[in-house]
């Protein structure tokens, strides 16, 4: 599955996207949880700014 997403990101249209990883605190346990998402390049700052 990881190979498919990497291959998709390397196509000509895939260069418009970025894989973003954000660290959040779990409200239940208080431990840190990492959220991985593929977003368009122009929405990266918006994705990281929201909480």
N, C-alpha and C positions, 0 to 999 in steps of 0.2 A: 504494500500500500504506500509506503514512503517513497518507493521508486516512482510510482505513478504521479504523485504530487510534485516531485522534483522534476520529472520529465515535463509535466504540464507547465511548470514555472519557466522552463527554458525555451519554450516556443516563442515565436515572434509576438503573439498576443499576451503571453505569460510574463513578459518583461514589465508589464504595467501593474503587476501585483507584488506585494511584499509579505513575507511571513513575519508576523509580529508576536512576540512573547511578552506577556504582562504578568507581573507578580501581584497577587492579591492575598489578603488574609481571609481565612475561612471563618465565618461568624460562629460556626458550631464548635470548632476545636481551637481556633486561634493560630493554627499552623499556616504556613505560606503555601499557596496553591498557584501553579503556573497555568495561564490560559494562553493557548496558541491559536492564532487565527490568521487566515490569509485575507488581506484587504487590499484594495486599490491603492496605488502610491499616493494619490492626492488625499486619502482619508486616514493616513497613518497617524498624523498629529492629533486628529479628532479622536481616534480610537484610544490613544495613550492618555489623552487629557481627561476622558470621562472616568468616573469612579464607580 
